[in-house]
Amino acid sequence: METDEEPGWEGNIILALGIDYGDRNLCGNILHCDLKDGVLEMEAEEVAFITDFKILVENHYKDMKVYFITEDKEGDIYTTNDAYRKYFHGLPSDYIVVP
């Protein structure tokens, strides 16, 4: 663990999973984590639009798919990779889908 960072910093979570983050963009903190019905749900506050946390986890766990949603500070632009709203049901109709 990086002692000069917050315990919930994404880099510390990645290190706890046994993943080397190298020079990846990890500038967020995990605020909440819950495992329910086989789905791990995390809420994070990130400085960057989308950090490399998702990429590192998916590369480490080859059979895992990470779905995410981001919301801008004004709360009117949503970005997700959940194109069919399987996990994020309450999205407004004008959300942006990214790979």
N, C-alpha and C positions, 0 to 999 in steps of 0.2 A: 504494500500500500504506500501511496505517496503521502507522507505525513504533513506536507505543506498544503494539501488540498482538503476540501470538504470530504467527509466520509461517503457521501452520496454522489461524488463526482464520477462521471461516466468512466474515466480512466481507472479509478479504483475498482469499479464494478468489473471492468474488463480484466484487470489484474487478478481479481478474486476468482474469475472464471478460468484463469491460467492462460490468458491470451496476451501476447506481446503487442502493444499498440504502436510501437515505433514512433513515427512522426505524424500519425493520423490526427485528424481534427476532432477533438473531444472537448467541447467547451460547454458542457451542460451538467446539470445535477438531477439525479433521480429523486423525485419528490414522494412517490408512492409506488408500491409494488404489491400485487395481489395475484394469487394463483387460484383459479376457480374453473372447475370442469375441464381441466387440461389446457386451459389458456392462461398464459402469464401476461398480466396487464401491468404496464409501467407508465407512469406519468413523469415527464421530465420538463425542466425549464432549460432551454438552450439559448445560447447567445447567437449561434449561427442558425441559419434557416433549417438545414438538416445536417447533422454531424455524421461522422463515420461510425458511430456506435452500431447501427443496424448492419452495416457492411461487415464489421469485425465479428459480430455474433453469427451472422449467416455463414461467413467463411469458416468459422470454427465448428459450427454445428451444421453439417452439410444437409441434413434432412429438415432443417428448420426454416420456416419462412417468417420473416418479421414484417408485420403490417404496421403502418404508422399514419398518424394524422398530425399536421402542424396547423397552428392558428397564428396569424400575425397579431401584433400588439393591439390593433384596433378591433380585432375580432370579426373582421368581415372578409378575410381571404383564408380559405382552407385548402391545404394541399395533402394528398394522400396517395398511397399506392394500392388502396383497396377500391379498385374501379367499380366493383359491383356492390359496394356498401355491405359486405358480409359481416364485417366487424364494427363498422362505424355507421350505424343506422340513422342517426340524427343529423347527418350532414345536409346543409342546404343544397339546392339543386345546381348552384353555380360553383361547385368545388373544382379544383384543378387536380388532374390525375398525372402522376409522374411515375417513371419506372422504379 
